Amino acid sequence: MNVHLKIQSFETLDSIPDFWTLRDYHAILERCDIDDFAQMSFPEAEEMLFMALTDMEPDEAAKIILNYKLSDTLRAGQIEQMSHEMLEDCLPEEHPDISLHYCLFNINELLNRAFKNQFPEATATRIRFQLKVDGITQALPSKELILQAFALCFTEGQIITRLYEEQLAGQLAFPESESILWQLHAHKDHEYSILTSRYWIEREDFSTLAADGKIKLFKTVAEH
């Protein structure tokens, strides 16, 4: 299929707006054995939470938040290990399970605000772009299609092209695209925005900001 891509803007973010809610803060405060938080506003709960977390060692605080967000996904031993690794390694970029990167980014960001940047810094990239696909009028393109279109503009050796060459060529399924692009929003006139890790995509990864080209989406046997 023929695609027409135009990159409009890049933004680097240190935090994801609205990821943490008042309900989250209240739940974590309860895990920190803090009472009387029910009537606290968001700023009050955040201040109290940071005080509670910084009364602990950083790895202990990390363990509480990791347990809160990931106890349904990871074993206790994995969380224990990660709580120590977070102080040395940038897990939102380095953890082998990329489906955890988005959550780990936000955990890392919260801990960094509480502990004044004692954890390795991770950053995100928001890209706004226009994407038209000949013959397709759906409101929201797939993340797989977006990455294939971006690849038309990537510099040689860009990390996604190195790791997922066959997926970008439509030769293999690309479920990893769901974890690489954290958020996808539709705007107007075929305009969209995505949020991802700077580890995956940043401004320097693009040799050009516009492309017209062909891509081939992977088709399962049932689709042939």
DRENNUMI-590174 format. One record per atom (N, C-alpha, C): residue in one letter; x, y, z; residue number from 1. Coordinates in nm, 3 decimals, m for minus. Layout:
# residues N
['a' [X Y Z] NUM]
...
# end
This chain:
# residues 224
['m' [0.084 m0.119 0.000] 1]
['m' [0.000 0.000 0.000] 1]
['m' [0.088 0.125 0.000] 1]
['n' [0.035 0.232 m0.057] 2]
['n' [0.108 0.359 m0.064] 2]
['n' [0.074 0.445 0.056] 2]
['v' [0.178 0.501 0.118] 3]
['v' [0.159 0.588 0.234] 3]
['v' [0.227 0.722 0.209] 3]
['h' [0.172 0.824 0.274] 4]
['h' [0.225 0.960 0.261] 4]
['h' [0.242 1.015 0.403] 4]
['l' [0.364 1.035 0.444] 5]
['l' [0.397 1.073 0.582] 5]
['l' [0.462 1.210 0.586] 5]
['k' [0.420 1.291 0.682] 6]
['k' [0.484 1.419 0.709] 6]
['k' [0.495 1.438 0.860] 6]
['i' [0.616 1.442 0.910] 7]
['i' [0.639 1.465 1.053] 7]
['i' [0.624 1.614 1.081] 7]
['q' [0.545 1.648 1.181] 8]
['q' [0.515 1.788 1.210] 8]
['q' [0.591 1.843 1.329] 8]
['s' [0.609 1.764 1.433] 9]
['s' [0.678 1.816 1.552] 9]
['s' [0.727 1.703 1.640] 9]
['f' [0.828 1.736 1.720] 10]
['f' [0.884 1.646 1.820] 10]
['f' [0.882 1.717 1.956] 10]
['e' [0.857 1.641 2.060] 11]
['e' [0.862 1.694 2.196] 11]
['e' [0.925 1.589 2.286] 11]
['t' [1.020 1.633 2.369] 12]
['t' [1.083 1.543 2.465] 12]
['t' [1.018 1.564 2.602] 12]
['l' [0.979 1.454 2.666] 13]
['l' [0.908 1.461 2.793] 13]
['l' [0.984 1.385 2.901] 13]
['d' [0.985 1.443 3.021] 14]
['d' [1.042 1.374 3.137] 14]
['d' [0.935 1.298 3.216] 14]
['s' [0.810 1.329 3.189] 15]
['s' [0.699 1.263 3.260] 15]
['s' [0.579 1.255 3.168] 15]
['i' [0.488 1.165 3.201] 16]
['i' [0.366 1.146 3.123] 16]
['i' [0.251 1.211 3.201] 16]
['p' [0.194 1.317 3.146] 17]
['p' [0.084 1.385 3.219] 17]
['p' [m0.032 1.289 3.247] 17]
['d' [m0.083 1.299 3.368] 18]
['d' [m0.204 1.227 3.409] 18]
['d' [m0.185 1.076 3.424] 18]
['f' [m0.062 1.026 3.419] 19]
['f' [m0.046 0.882 3.441] 19]
['f' [m0.083 0.846 3.584] 19]
['w' [m0.027 0.921 3.680] 20]
['w' [m0.056 0.894 3.820] 20]
['w' [m0.182 0.969 3.862] 20]
['t' [m0.274 0.898 3.923] 21]
['t' [m0.400 0.956 3.967] 21]
['t' [m0.404 0.968 4.119] 21]
['l' [m0.501 1.041 4.167] 22]
['l' [m0.521 1.052 4.313] 22]
['l' [m0.550 0.914 4.371] 22]
['r' [m0.622 0.833 4.299] 23]
['r' [m0.651 0.697 4.347] 23]
['r' [m0.522 0.617 4.362] 23]
['d' [m0.429 0.632 4.268] 24]
['d' [m0.299 0.567 4.280] 24]
['d' [m0.226 0.612 4.405] 24]
['y' [m0.222 0.743 4.426] 25]
['y' [m0.150 0.796 4.542] 25]
['y' [m0.210 0.745 4.672] 25]
['h' [m0.341 0.743 4.680] 26]
['h' [m0.405 0.692 4.801] 26]
['h' [m0.371 0.544 4.823] 26]
['a' [m0.371 0.465 4.716] 27]
['a' [m0.340 0.322 4.729] 27]
['a' [m0.196 0.300 4.773] 27]
['i' [m0.104 0.381 4.720] 28]
['i' [0.037 0.364 4.760] 28]
['i' [0.057 0.412 4.903] 28]
['l' [m0.008 0.520 4.941] 29]
['l' [0.001 0.567 5.080] 29]
['l' [m0.046 0.459 5.177] 29]
['e' [m0.151 0.389 5.140] 30]
['e' [m0.200 0.280 5.226] 30]
['e' [m0.094 0.172 5.240] 30]
['r' [m0.024 0.143 5.132] 31]
['r' [0.084 0.044 5.137] 31]
['r' [0.203 0.093 5.218] 31]
['c' [0.213 0.225 5.234] 32]
['c' [0.319 0.282 5.318] 32]
['c' [0.274 0.297 5.464] 32]
['d' [0.158 0.241 5.495] 33]
['d' [0.102 0.246 5.631] 33]
['d' [0.072 0.389 5.675] 33]
['i' [0.029 0.472 5.580] 34]
['i' [m0.014 0.608 5.611] 34]
['i' [m0.167 0.610 5.619] 34]
['d' [m0.220 0.669 5.727] 35]
['d' [m0.364 0.680 5.746] 35]
['d' [m0.412 0.822 5.714] 35]
['d' [m0.541 0.840 5.716] 36]
['d' [m0.604 0.972 5.704] 36]
['d' [m0.570 1.042 5.573] 36]
['f' [m0.568 0.966 5.465] 37]
['f' [m0.540 1.028 5.335] 37]
['f' [m0.665 1.046 5.250] 37]
['a' [m0.778 0.998 5.298] 38]
['a' [m0.898 0.993 5.214] 38]
['a' [m0.944 1.130 5.167] 38]
['q' [m0.925 1.233 5.247] 39]
['q' [m0.970 1.367 5.212] 39]
['q' [m0.862 1.452 5.148] 39]
['m' [m0.746 1.394 5.123] 40]
['m' [m0.636 1.472 5.066] 40]
['m' [m0.660 1.501 4.919] 40]
['s' [m0.622 1.621 4.878] 41]
['s' [m0.623 1.656 4.737] 41]
['s' [m0.502 1.593 4.669] 41]
['f' [m0.497 1.605 4.538] 42]
['f' [m0.384 1.548 4.465] 42]
['f' [m0.250 1.606 4.513] 42]
['p' [m0.233 1.738 4.518] 43]
['p' [m0.104 1.791 4.566] 43]
['p' [m0.070 1.749 4.709] 43]
['e' [m0.172 1.745 4.795] 44]
['e' [m0.147 1.704 4.933] 44]
['e' [m0.105 1.557 4.940] 44]
['a' [m0.172 1.473 4.865] 45]
['a' [m0.139 1.331 4.864] 45]
['a' [0.001 1.309 4.806] 45]
['e' [0.035 1.384 4.703] 46]
['e' [0.168 1.370 4.644] 46]
['e' [0.277 1.411 4.743] 46]
['e' [0.256 1.522 4.811] 47]
['e' [0.354 1.566 4.911] 47]
['e' [0.369 1.462 5.023] 47]
['m' [0.257 1.409 5.070] 48]
['m' [0.263 1.309 5.175] 48]
['m' [0.329 1.181 5.126] 48]
['l' [0.301 1.145 5.002] 49]
['l' [0.362 1.024 4.946] 49]
['l' [0.512 1.039 4.935] 49]
['f' [0.559 1.153 4.887] 50]
['f' [0.703 1.173 4.874] 50]
['f' [0.771 1.170 5.011] 50]
['m' [0.707 1.225 5.112] 51]
['m' [0.762 1.219 5.247] 51]
['m' [0.770 1.075 5.296] 51]
['a' [0.665 0.998 5.268] 52]
['a' [0.663 0.858 5.312] 52]
['a' [0.770 0.777 5.240] 52]
['l' [0.785 0.799 5.110] 53]
['l' [0.883 0.723 5.033] 53]
['l' [1.025 0.757 5.076] 53]
['t' [1.052 0.884 5.098] 54]
['t' [1.189 0.924 5.131] 54]
['t' [1.227 0.894 5.276] 54]
['d' [1.131 0.847 5.354] 55]
['d' [1.164 0.794 5.487] 55]
['d' [1.225 0.655 5.476] 55]
['m' [1.219 0.596 5.357] 56]
['m' [1.275 0.463 5.332] 56]
['m' [1.403 0.475 5.250] 56]
['e' [1.471 0.362 5.239] 57]
['e' [1.579 0.353 5.142] 57]
['e' [1.519 0.350 5.002] 57]
['p' [1.590 0.404 4.902] 58]
['p' [1.534 0.410 4.766] 58]
['p' [1.487 0.275 4.712] 58]
['d' [1.562 0.168 4.741] 59]
['d' [1.522 0.038 4.689] 59]
['d' [1.394 m0.012 4.756] 59]
['e' [1.375 0.023 4.885] 60]
['e' [1.252 m0.016 4.954] 60]
['e' [1.131 0.058 4.895] 60]
['a' [1.150 0.186 4.866] 61]
['a' [1.044 0.264 4.804] 61]
['a' [1.011 0.209 4.665] 61]
['a' [1.115 0.174 4.590] 62]
['a' [1.094 0.117 4.456] 62]
['a' [1.015 m0.012 4.466] 62]
['k' [1.045 m0.093 4.565] 63]
['k' [0.976 m0.221 4.581] 63]
['k' [0.827 m0.201 4.606] 63]
['i' [0.791 m0.100 4.685] 64]
['i' [0.650 m0.074 4.714] 64]
['i' [0.575 m0.036 4.587] 64]
['i' [0.634 0.051 4.507] 65]
['i' [0.564 0.097 4.386] 65]
['i' [0.564 m0.012 4.280] 65]
['l' [0.672 m0.086 4.268] 66]
['l' [0.674 m0.198 4.175] 66]
['l' [0.567 m0.301 4.211] 66]
['n' [0.555 m0.330 4.340] 67]
['n' [0.452 m0.424 4.383] 67]
['n' [0.312 m0.372 4.351] 67]
['y' [0.292 m0.243 4.372] 68]
['y' [0.161 m0.185 4.346] 68]
['y' [0.122 m0.198 4.198] 68]
['k' [0.217 m0.171 4.108] 69]
['k' [0.185 m0.168 3.966] 69]
['k' [0.202 m0.302 3.896] 69]
['l' [0.295 m0.387 3.945] 70]
['l' [0.334 m0.503 3.866] 70]
['l' [0.322 m0.637 3.939] 70]
['s' [0.260 m0.639 4.055] 71]
['s' [0.253 m0.766 4.130] 71]
['s' [0.168 m0.870 4.057] 71]
['d' [0.079 m0.827 3.969] 72]
['d' [m0.001 m0.923 3.892] 72]
['d' [0.077 m0.979 3.772] 72]
['t' [0.190 m0.915 3.742] 73]
['t' [0.269 m0.952 3.623] 73]
['t' [0.398 m1.024 3.659] 73]
['l' [0.461 m0.981 3.767] 74]
['l' [0.593 m1.032 3.805] 74]
['l' [0.588 m1.107 3.937] 74]
['r' [0.681 m1.200 3.953] 75]
['r' [0.694 m1.273 4.079] 75]
['r' [0.761 m1.185 4.184] 75]
['a' [0.745 m1.223 4.309] 76]
['a' [0.802 m1.145 4.419] 76]
['a' [0.953 m1.134 4.406] 76]
['g' [1.017 m1.243 4.366] 77]
['g' [1.163 m1.240 4.350] 77]
['g' [1.207 m1.147 4.239] 77]
['q' [1.129 m1.140 4.132] 78]
['q' [1.162 m1.049 4.022] 78]
['q' [1.150 m0.903 4.067] 78]
['i' [1.046 m0.875 4.144] 79]
['i' [1.027 m0.738 4.193] 79]
['i' [1.139 m0.701 4.289] 79]
['e' [1.176 m0.792 4.375] 80]
['e' [1.287 m0.767 4.468] 80]
['e' [1.415 m0.733 4.392] 80]
['q' [1.445 m0.810 4.289] 81]
['q' [1.565 m0.785 4.210] 81]
['q' [1.557 m0.652 4.136] 81]
['m' [1.442 m0.623 4.078] 82]
['m' [1.426 m0.499 4.004] 82]
['m' [1.437 m0.376 4.094] 82]
['s' [1.392 m0.388 4.218] 83]
['s' [1.398 m0.273 4.309] 83]
['s' [1.541 m0.229 4.333] 83]
['h' [1.635 m0.322 4.325] 84]
['h' [1.777 m0.289 4.339] 84]
['h' [1.837 m0.245 4.205] 84]
['e' [1.797 m0.312 4.099] 85]
['e' [1.851 m0.279 3.966] 85]
['e' [1.812 m0.139 3.922] 85]
['m' [1.697 m0.092 3.966] 86]
['m' [1.650 0.040 3.921] 86]
['m' [1.744 0.153 3.959] 86]
['l' [1.822 0.133 4.064] 87]
['l' [1.915 0.238 4.106] 87]
['l' [2.039 0.245 4.018] 87]
['e' [2.067 0.140 3.945] 88]
['e' [2.187 0.135 3.862] 88]
['e' [2.155 0.133 3.712] 88]
['d' [2.048 0.065 3.675] 89]
['d' [2.015 0.045 3.534] 89]
['d' [1.888 0.120 3.498] 89]
['c' [1.882 0.169 3.376] 90]
['c' [1.762 0.238 3.329] 90]
['c' [1.664 0.133 3.277] 90]
['l' [1.588 0.074 3.368] 91]
['l' [1.500 m0.036 3.331] 91]
['l' [1.393 0.001 3.229] 91]
['p' [1.344 0.126 3.226] 92]
['p' [1.247 0.160 3.121] 92]
['p' [1.305 0.146 2.979] 92]
['e' [1.436 0.135 2.970] 93]
['e' [1.501 0.116 2.841] 93]
['e' [1.569 m0.019 2.828] 93]
['e' [1.612 m0.075 2.940] 94]
['e' [1.698 m0.192 2.935] 94]
['e' [1.629 m0.324 2.972] 94]
['h' [1.511 m0.318 3.032] 95]
['h' [1.446 m0.443 3.070] 95]
['h' [1.413 m0.524 2.945] 95]
['p' [1.443 m0.653 2.945] 96]
['p' [1.422 m0.733 2.824] 96]
['p' [1.276 m0.748 2.782] 96]
['d' [1.182 m0.735 2.875] 97]
['d' [1.040 m0.742 2.841] 97]
['d' [0.992 m0.600 2.808] 97]
['i' [0.983 m0.567 2.679] 98]
['i' [0.951 m0.429 2.641] 98]
['i' [0.806 m0.393 2.674] 98]
['s' [0.721 m0.492 2.701] 99]
['s' [0.583 m0.460 2.740] 99]
['s' [0.578 m0.391 2.876] 99]
['l' [0.686 m0.398 2.952] 100]
['l' [0.692 m0.334 3.084] 100]
['l' [0.749 m0.193 3.078] 100]
['h' [0.804 m0.154 2.965] 101]
['h' [0.878 m0.027 2.958] 101]
['h' [0.792 0.094 2.995] 101]
['y' [0.669 0.098 2.946] 102]
['y' [0.584 0.214 2.973] 102]
['y' [0.557 0.229 3.122] 102]
['c' [0.520 0.120 3.186] 103]
['c' [0.494 0.125 3.331] 103]
['c' [0.621 0.157 3.408] 103]
['l' [0.732 0.096 3.369] 104]
['l' [0.859 0.122 3.438] 104]
['l' [0.904 0.266 3.420] 104]
['f' [0.876 0.325 3.304] 105]
['f' [0.909 0.466 3.283] 105]
['f' [0.839 0.553 3.388] 105]
['n' [0.712 0.526 3.409] 106]
['n' [0.636 0.608 3.503] 106]
['n' [0.673 0.581 3.648] 106]
['i' [0.706 0.458 3.680] 107]
['i' [0.755 0.427 3.814] 107]
['i' [0.888 0.498 3.838] 107]
['n' [0.976 0.490 3.741] 108]
['n' [1.107 0.554 3.750] 108]
['n' [1.092 0.706 3.767] 108]
['e' [1.000 0.763 3.691] 109]
['e' [0.978 0.908 3.698] 109]
['e' [0.928 0.950 3.836] 109]
['l' [0.835 0.874 3.891] 110]
['l' [0.782 0.907 4.024] 110]
['l' [0.891 0.898 4.130] 110]
['l' [0.970 0.792 4.124] 111]
['l' [1.079 0.776 4.221] 111]
['l' [1.184 0.885 4.206] 111]
['n' [1.210 0.927 4.084] 112]
['n' [1.308 1.033 4.064] 112]
['n' [1.261 1.166 4.122] 112]
['r' [1.132 1.193 4.112] 113]
['r' [1.082 1.316 4.173] 113]
['r' [1.091 1.309 4.325] 113]
['a' [1.062 1.192 4.380] 114]
['a' [1.067 1.177 4.525] 114]
['a' [1.211 1.184 4.577] 114]
['f' [1.303 1.120 4.504] 115]
['f' [1.440 1.105 4.554] 115]
['f' [1.540 1.197 4.483] 115]
['k' [1.490 1.302 4.419] 116]
['k' [1.579 1.404 4.360] 116]
['k' [1.679 1.342 4.264] 116]
['n' [1.626 1.265 4.169] 117]
['n' [1.706 1.212 4.058] 117]
['n' [1.816 1.114 4.100] 117]
['q' [1.786 1.030 4.198] 118]
['q' [1.881 0.926 4.236] 118]
['q' [1.871 0.802 4.146] 118]
['f' [1.767 0.797 4.065] 119]
['f' [1.749 0.686 3.972] 119]
['f' [1.792 0.731 3.832] 119]
['p' [1.838 0.639 3.747] 120]
['p' [1.877 0.678 3.611] 120]
['p' [1.761 0.746 3.538] 120]
['e' [1.794 0.851 3.464] 121]
['e' [1.691 0.928 3.395] 121]
['e' [1.645 0.858 3.268] 121]
['a' [1.515 0.859 3.244] 122]
['a' [1.457 0.811 3.119] 122]
['a' [1.371 0.923 3.062] 122]
['t' [1.366 0.933 2.931] 123]
['t' [1.286 1.037 2.867] 123]
['t' [1.197 0.976 2.759] 123]
['a' [1.090 1.048 2.729] 124]
['a' [0.994 1.004 2.629] 124]
['a' [0.994 1.101 2.512] 124]
['t' [0.941 1.055 2.400] 125]
['t' [0.928 1.138 2.280] 125]
['t' [0.783 1.139 2.236] 125]
['r' [0.730 1.259 2.213] 126]
['r' [0.598 1.272 2.151] 126]
['r' [0.617 1.327 2.010] 126]
['i' [0.557 1.260 1.914] 127]
['i' [0.570 1.299 1.774] 127]
['i' [0.430 1.324 1.719] 127]
['r' [0.414 1.438 1.656] 128]
['r' [0.288 1.468 1.586] 128]
['r' [0.317 1.459 1.435] 128]
['f' [0.226 1.398 1.362] 129]
['f' [0.252 1.373 1.221] 129]
['f' [0.121 1.360 1.144] 129]
['q' [0.134 1.371 1.013] 130]
['q' [0.022 1.346 0.923] 130]
['q' [0.052 1.220 0.845] 130]
['l' [m0.045 1.131 0.837] 131]
['l' [m0.025 1.005 0.767] 131]
['l' [m0.150 0.973 0.685] 131]
['k' [m0.130 0.962 0.556] 132]
['k' [m0.239 0.923 0.466] 132]
['k' [m0.202 0.792 0.398] 132]
['v' [m0.300 0.705 0.387] 133]
['v' [m0.281 0.575 0.323] 133]
['v' [m0.380 0.564 0.209] 133]
['d' [m0.329 0.543 0.090] 134]
['d' [m0.417 0.536 m0.026] 134]
['d' [m0.521 0.425 m0.009] 134]
['g' [m0.646 0.460 m0.028] 135]
['g' [m0.752 0.361 m0.023] 135]
['g' [m0.802 0.325 0.115] 135]
['i' [m0.745 0.387 0.221] 136]
['i' [m0.786 0.356 0.359] 136]
['i' [m0.829 0.484 0.427] 136]
['t' [m0.944 0.482 0.489] 137]
['t' [m0.998 0.602 0.552] 137]
['t' [m1.026 0.584 0.701] 137]
['q' [m0.976 0.475 0.761] 138]
['q' [m1.006 0.450 0.902] 138]
['q' [m0.948 0.562 0.989] 138]
['a' [m1.013 0.585 1.104] 139]
['a' [m0.976 0.697 1.190] 139]
['a' [m0.838 0.680 1.251] 139]
['l' [m0.799 0.558 1.280] 140]
['l' [m0.675 0.535 1.354] 140]
['l' [m0.593 0.424 1.288] 140]
['p' [m0.477 0.457 1.233] 141]
['p' [m0.394 0.352 1.174] 141]
['p' [m0.335 0.264 1.284] 141]
['s' [m0.294 0.144 1.249] 142]
['s' [m0.233 0.056 1.348] 142]
['s' [m0.093 0.106 1.383] 142]
['k' [m0.045 0.067 1.499] 143]
['k' [0.091 0.103 1.539] 143]
['k' [0.194 0.039 1.446] 143]
['e' [0.163 m0.081 1.400] 144]
['e' [0.251 m0.147 1.304] 144]
['e' [0.266 m0.064 1.178] 144]
['l' [0.155 m0.016 1.125] 145]
['l' [0.158 0.066 1.003] 145]
['l' [0.236 0.194 1.026] 145]
['i' [0.216 0.258 1.141] 146]
['i' [0.287 0.383 1.171] 146]
['i' [0.438 0.360 1.174] 146]
['l' [0.483 0.255 1.239] 147]
['l' [0.627 0.229 1.245] 147]
['l' [0.683 0.195 1.107] 147]
['q' [0.606 0.126 1.026] 148]
['q' [0.652 0.098 0.891] 148]
['q' [0.665 0.228 0.810] 148]
['a' [0.571 0.320 0.830] 149]
['a' [0.580 0.450 0.763] 149]
['a' [0.699 0.530 0.815] 149]
['f' [0.719 0.532 0.946] 150]
['f' [0.835 0.602 1.003] 150]
['f' [0.965 0.547 0.947] 150]
['a' [0.969 0.415 0.928] 151]
['a' [1.092 0.351 0.880] 151]
['a' [1.135 0.404 0.744] 151]
['l' [1.041 0.460 0.667] 152]
['l' [1.076 0.520 0.539] 152]
['l' [1.166 0.643 0.558] 152]
['c' [1.162 0.700 0.679] 153]
['c' [1.238 0.822 0.708] 153]
['c' [1.355 0.800 0.803] 153]
['f' [1.365 0.680 0.860] 154]
['f' [1.468 0.655 0.960] 154]
['f' [1.608 0.659 0.899] 154]
['t' [1.704 0.697 0.983] 155]
['t' [1.844 0.689 0.944] 155]
['t' [1.888 0.543 0.938] 155]
['e' [1.995 0.519 0.867] 156]
['e' [2.046 0.382 0.858] 156]
['e' [2.092 0.334 0.995] 156]
['g' [2.053 0.213 1.031] 157]
['g' [2.094 0.156 1.158] 157]
['g' [2.009 0.197 1.276] 157]
['q' [1.899 0.267 1.253] 158]
['q' [1.810 0.303 1.364] 158]
['q' [1.767 0.176 1.437] 158]
['i' [1.751 0.183 1.570] 159]
['i' [1.738 0.064 1.652] 159]
['i' [1.618 m0.023 1.614] 159]
['i' [1.505 0.038 1.578] 160]
['i' [1.389 m0.043 1.541] 160]
['i' [1.415 m0.116 1.410] 160]
['t' [1.481 m0.051 1.317] 161]
['t' [1.511 m0.116 1.188] 161]
['t' [1.612 m0.229 1.207] 161]
['r' [1.700 m0.215 1.306] 162]
['r' [1.798 m0.321 1.332] 162]
['r' [1.734 m0.442 1.398] 162]
['l' [1.643 m0.417 1.492] 163]
['l' [1.585 m0.526 1.570] 163]
['l' [1.465 m0.591 1.500] 163]
['y' [1.396 m0.515 1.417] 164]
['y' [1.270 m0.564 1.362] 164]
['y' [1.263 m0.547 1.210] 164]
['e' [1.371 m0.578 1.144] 165]
['e' [1.378 m0.559 0.999] 165]
['e' [1.268 m0.638 0.927] 165]
['e' [1.250 m0.764 0.962] 166]
['e' [1.151 m0.847 0.893] 166]
['e' [1.008 m0.801 0.924] 166]
['q' [0.986 m0.754 1.046] 167]
['q' [0.852 m0.705 1.082] 167]
['q' [0.820 m0.577 1.004] 167]
['l' [0.917 m0.488 0.991] 168]
['l' [0.894 m0.365 0.916] 168]
['l' [0.872 m0.392 0.768] 168]
['a' [0.928 m0.502 0.720] 169]
['a' [0.911 m0.539 0.579] 169]
['a' [0.781 m0.615 0.555] 169]
['g' [0.704 m0.642 0.662] 170]
['g' [0.579 m0.714 0.647] 170]
['g' [0.596 m0.864 0.631] 170]
['q' [0.715 m0.914 0.665] 171]
['q' [0.742 m1.058 0.651] 171]
['q' [0.705 m1.136 0.776] 171]
['l' [0.699 m1.068 0.890] 172]
['l' [0.660 m1.130 1.017] 172]
['l' [0.558 m1.040 1.086] 172]
['a' [0.478 m1.101 1.172] 173]
['a' [0.387 m1.022 1.255] 173]
['a' [0.467 m0.929 1.345] 173]
['f' [0.404 m0.819 1.386] 174]
['f' [0.477 m0.717 1.461] 174]
['f' [0.402 m0.680 1.589] 174]
['p' [0.377 m0.777 1.679] 175]
['p' [0.308 m0.744 1.804] 175]
['p' [0.388 m0.649 1.892] 175]
['e' [0.520 m0.646 1.874] 176]
['e' [0.605 m0.557 1.955] 176]
['e' [0.572 m0.410 1.933] 176]
['s' [0.509 m0.379 1.820] 177]
['s' [0.474 m0.239 1.792] 177]
['s' [0.381 m0.182 1.899] 177]
['e' [0.300 m0.270 1.961] 178]
['e' [0.209 m0.224 2.066] 178]
['e' [0.284 m0.177 2.190] 178]
['s' [0.401 m0.234 2.214] 179]
['s' [0.482 m0.195 2.330] 179]
['s' [0.580 m0.083 2.297] 179]
['i' [0.619 m0.072 2.171] 180]
['i' [0.713 0.033 2.130] 180]
['i' [0.643 0.169 2.132] 180]
['l' [0.522 0.175 2.077] 181]
['l' [0.444 0.299 2.079] 181]
['l' [0.348 0.293 2.197] 181]
['w' [0.372 0.378 2.297] 182]
['w' [0.297 0.371 2.422] 182]
['w' [0.155 0.426 2.408] 182]
['q' [0.143 0.537 2.338] 183]
['q' [0.011 0.599 2.319] 183]
['q' [m0.004 0.640 2.173] 183]
['l' [m0.129 0.638 2.125] 184]
['l' [m0.160 0.683 1.990] 184]
['l' [m0.291 0.759 1.995] 184]
['h' [m0.290 0.881 1.942] 185]
['h' [m0.409 0.965 1.943] 185]
['h' [m0.436 1.020 1.804] 185]
['a' [m0.562 1.025 1.767] 186]
['a' [m0.604 1.085 1.641] 186]
['a' [m0.644 1.230 1.665] 186]
['h' [m0.609 1.317 1.571] 187]
['h' [m0.648 1.458 1.578] 187]
['h' [m0.740 1.487 1.459] 187]
['k' [m0.702 1.575 1.370] 188]
['k' [m0.788 1.606 1.257] 188]
['k' [m0.709 1.597 1.126] 188]
['d' [m0.781 1.580 1.017] 189]
['d' [m0.720 1.580 0.883] 189]
['d' [m0.603 1.483 0.873] 189]
['h' [m0.626 1.359 0.915] 190]
['h' [m0.523 1.254 0.909] 190]
['h' [m0.400 1.289 0.994] 190]
['e' [m0.420 1.367 1.097] 191]
['e' [m0.310 1.401 1.188] 191]
['e' [m0.321 1.315 1.314] 191]
['y' [m0.205 1.270 1.361] 192]
['y' [m0.197 1.181 1.477] 192]
['y' [m0.079 1.222 1.564] 192]
['s' [m0.077 1.169 1.684] 193]
['s' [0.041 1.183 1.770] 193]
['s' [0.067 1.051 1.839] 193]
['i' [0.193 1.021 1.858] 194]
['i' [0.232 0.901 1.932] 194]
['i' [0.324 0.941 2.046] 194]
['l' [0.326 0.857 2.148] 195]
['l' [0.418 0.873 2.260] 195]
['l' [0.498 0.745 2.271] 195]
['t' [0.629 0.759 2.282] 196]
['t' [0.717 0.644 2.291] 196]
['t' [0.837 0.681 2.377] 196]
['s' [0.924 0.586 2.399] 197]
['s' [1.048 0.613 2.470] 197]
['s' [1.149 0.676 2.374] 197]
['r' [1.227 0.768 2.427] 198]
['r' [1.335 0.825 2.346] 198]
['r' [1.436 0.717 2.308] 198]
['y' [1.439 0.611 2.385] 199]
['y' [1.524 0.496 2.351] 199]
['y' [1.488 0.440 2.215] 199]
['w' [1.358 0.437 2.186] 200]
['w' [1.312 0.381 2.058] 200]
['w' [1.319 0.482 1.944] 200]
['i' [1.272 0.604 1.969] 201]
['i' [1.265 0.704 1.862] 201]
['i' [1.294 0.842 1.920] 201]
['e' [1.380 0.917 1.850] 202]
['e' [1.403 1.057 1.880] 202]
['e' [1.427 1.132 1.750] 202]
['r' [1.436 1.263 1.758] 203]
['r' [1.448 1.345 1.637] 203]
['r' [1.567 1.302 1.551] 203]
['e' [1.678 1.267 1.615] 204]
['e' [1.799 1.233 1.542] 204]
['e' [1.786 1.104 1.461] 204]
['d' [1.680 1.028 1.484] 205]
['d' [1.661 0.902 1.411] 205]
['d' [1.604 0.924 1.271] 205]
['f' [1.566 1.048 1.238] 206]
['f' [1.503 1.075 1.110] 206]
['f' [1.600 1.146 1.016] 206]
['s' [1.622 1.088 0.899] 207]
['s' [1.705 1.153 0.798] 207]
['s' [1.624 1.251 0.714] 207]
['t' [1.493 1.233 0.712] 208]
['t' [1.401 1.323 0.644] 208]
['t' [1.271 1.324 0.721] 208]
['l' [1.192 1.429 0.706] 209]
['l' [1.068 1.441 0.783] 209]
['l' [0.943 1.420 0.697] 209]
['a' [0.962 1.374 0.576] 210]
['a' [0.848 1.346 0.489] 210]
['a' [0.886 1.234 0.393] 210]
['a' [0.787 1.152 0.360] 211]
['a' [0.813 1.043 0.267] 211]
['a' [0.683 0.998 0.201] 211]
['d' [0.696 0.960 0.074] 212]
['d' [0.590 0.890 0.002] 212]
['d' [0.650 0.756 m0.039] 212]
['g' [0.587 0.649 0.002] 213]
['g' [0.645 0.519 m0.030] 213]
['g' [0.546 0.406 m0.013] 213]
['k' [0.595 0.286 m0.034] 214]
['k' [0.513 0.167 m0.024] 214]
['k' [0.551 0.088 0.101] 214]
['i' [0.450 0.034 0.167] 215]
['i' [0.473 m0.059 0.276] 215]
['i' [0.386 m0.182 0.254] 215]
['k' [0.422 m0.289 0.321] 216]
['k' [0.349 m0.416 0.309] 216]
['k' [0.319 m0.466 0.448] 216]
['l' [0.192 m0.471 0.484] 217]
['l' [0.152 m0.522 0.614] 217]
['l' [0.155 m0.674 0.613] 217]
['f' [0.192 m0.731 0.727] 218]
['f' [0.194 m0.876 0.741] 218]
['f' [0.052 m0.930 0.738] 218]
['k' [0.033 m1.041 0.667] 219]
['k' [m0.098 m1.104 0.661] 219]
['k' [m0.086 m1.247 0.712] 219]
['t' [m0.178 m1.285 0.799] 220]
['t' [m0.183 m1.422 0.847] 220]
['t' [m0.235 m1.512 0.736] 220]
['v' [m0.222 m1.644 0.757] 221]
['v' [m0.269 m1.740 0.657] 221]
['v' [m0.417 m1.719 0.630] 221]
['a' [m0.493 m1.690 0.735] 222]
['a' [m0.639 m1.674 0.720] 222]
['a' [m0.673 m1.553 0.635] 222]
['e' [m0.583 m1.454 0.631] 223]
['e' [m0.610 m1.332 0.556] 223]
['e' [m0.575 m1.345 0.409] 223]
['h' [m0.493 m1.446 0.374] 224]
['h' [m0.452 m1.461 0.235] 224]
['h' [m0.568 m1.510 0.149] 224]
# end
